[in-house]
Amino acid sequence: MTRIKHKNLVAYGLVAPYWIHFSIFMAYPLIFSLILVFHKWDVYTPMQFVGLRNFVRLFQDDLFLQSLLNTLLFLLIHIPLQIVAALLFSVLLNEKIRARGFFRAAYFMPVVISGVVISLLWQQLYSQENGVLNLLLAHIGLPKIPWLISPEWAMPSIAIMATWKNVGLYIVLFLAGLQTIPSYLYEAADIDGASVWQKFRSITLPMLNPTVLLVMILSTIGGFSLFIEPYMLTGGGPMNRTLSAMLYIYKQAFYFNRMGYAATLGFFFALLILSVVLVQRKIIEQEPE
């Protein structure tokens, strides 16, 4: 009996660090945020219970709607671009080419570099007068593009930058998926005289369906978490056209000290992300007729 109790104590001791970490850094903030949803709090004064007033304000806030539309625009550009680019490069890197390991590491390098560093680099590339991109456009006789100062170009520019930074991660995921496809499927297709496109459409894409779903989910979560890029490049401008959901939450919490309203925004966007992911999963996993 004593031996059993000793084993139980050892087991509890081994799982204790995880539960302590979970309680302090996940459970407590989540519960505290849920409490904040129903309160008004500016950090300096005691909390004031306001019931559902934060939710009422949510749907009357024009900037909230603008941040939501901006984030959806980012997702509409970023997710298809991310999937196409990652799938294209993964197919190429899955072939037997020279220095394949080097190219795989090179494409993954931006993923591990700080987002602040990447943002500063692209800020120079996007510079209106001396940016490399505009210098190249001027060299071939095309007009310069106001990448970050035009309301029409600012969010697409950020989407392109975010795709460049994150594509390496999804290349790795697609590579892992490609390497699980049985080679005999391609051999049978070769015997039947299938073209490269037919093999890609009939074998590669269907077999990569779970990976495509994973990439879509991760890209969606990452897109709704967009913060560093607009914070560093535009600050949410011009004309609030790059004000992302996370940047708006940050400003409400730490610029205006509206902690209760910021918590309400956070919970709303968490539910929105869950809903979008479930819809994506339903569409991707739907069996063809």
Rosetta blueprint (number, residue, H / E / L):
1 M L
2 T H
3 R H
4 I H
5 K H
6 H H
7 K H
8 N H
9 L H
10 V H
11 A H
12 Y H
13 G H
14 L H
15 V H
16 A H
17 P H
18 Y H
19 W H
20 I H
21 H H
22 F H
23 S H
24 I H
25 F H
26 M H
27 A H
28 Y H
29 P H
30 L H
31 I H
32 F H
33 S H
34 L H
35 I H
36 L H
37 V L
38 F L
39 H E
40 K E
41 W L
42 D L
43 V L
44 Y L
45 T L
46 P L
47 M L
48 Q E
49 F E
50 V L
51 G L
52 L L
53 R H
54 N H
55 F H
56 V H
57 R H
58 L H
59 F L
60 Q L
61 D L
62 D H
63 L H
64 F H
65 L H
66 Q H
67 S H
68 L H
69 L H
70 N H
71 T H
72 L H
73 L H
74 F H
75 L H
76 L H
77 I H
78 H H
79 I H
80 P H
81 L H
82 Q H
83 I H
84 V H
85 A H
86 A H
87 L H
88 L H
89 F H
90 S H
91 V H
92 L H
93 L H
94 N L
95 E L
96 K L
97 I L
98 R L
99 A L
100 R H
101 G H
102 F H
103 F H
104 R H
105 A H
106 A H
107 Y H
108 F H
109 M H
110 P H
111 V H
112 V H
113 I L
114 S L
115 G H
116 V H
117 V H
118 I H
119 S H
120 L H
121 L H
122 W H
123 Q H
124 Q H
125 L H
126 Y L
127 S L
128 Q L
129 E L
130 N L
131 G L
132 V H
133 L H
134 N H
135 L H
136 L H
137 L H
138 A H
139 H H
140 I L
141 G L
142 L L
143 P L
144 K L
145 I L
146 P L
147 W L
148 L L
149 I L
150 S L
151 P L
152 E L
153 W L
154 A H
155 M H
156 P H
157 S H
158 I H
159 A H
160 I H
161 M H
162 A H
163 T H
164 W H
165 K H
166 N H
167 V H
168 G H
169 L H
170 Y H
171 I H
172 V H
173 L H
174 F H
175 L H
176 A H
177 G H
178 L H
179 Q L
180 T L
181 I L
182 P L
183 S H
184 Y H
185 L H
186 Y H
187 E H
188 A H
189 A H
190 D H
191 I H
192 D L
193 G L
194 A L
195 S L
196 V H
197 W H
198 Q H
199 K H
200 F H
201 R H
202 S H
203 I H
204 T H
205 L H
206 P H
207 M H
208 L L
209 N H
210 P H
211 T H
212 V H
213 L H
214 L H
215 V H
216 M H
217 I H
218 L H
219 S H
220 T H
221 I H
222 G H
223 G H
224 F H
225 S L
226 L L
227 F L
228 I H
229 E H
230 P H
231 Y H
232 M H
233 L H
234 T L
235 G L
236 G L
237 G L
238 P L
239 M L
240 N L
241 R L
242 T L
243 L L
244 S L
245 A H
246 M H
247 L H
248 Y H
249 I H
250 Y H
251 K H
252 Q H
253 A H
254 F H
255 Y L
256 F L
257 N L
258 R L
259 M H
260 G H
261 Y H
262 A H
263 A H
264 T H
265 L H
266 G H
267 F H
268 F H
269 F H
270 A H
271 L H
272 L H
273 I H
274 L H
275 S H
276 V H
277 V H
278 L H
279 V H
280 Q H
281 R H
282 K H
283 I H
284 I H
285 E L
286 Q L
287 E L
288 P L
289 E L
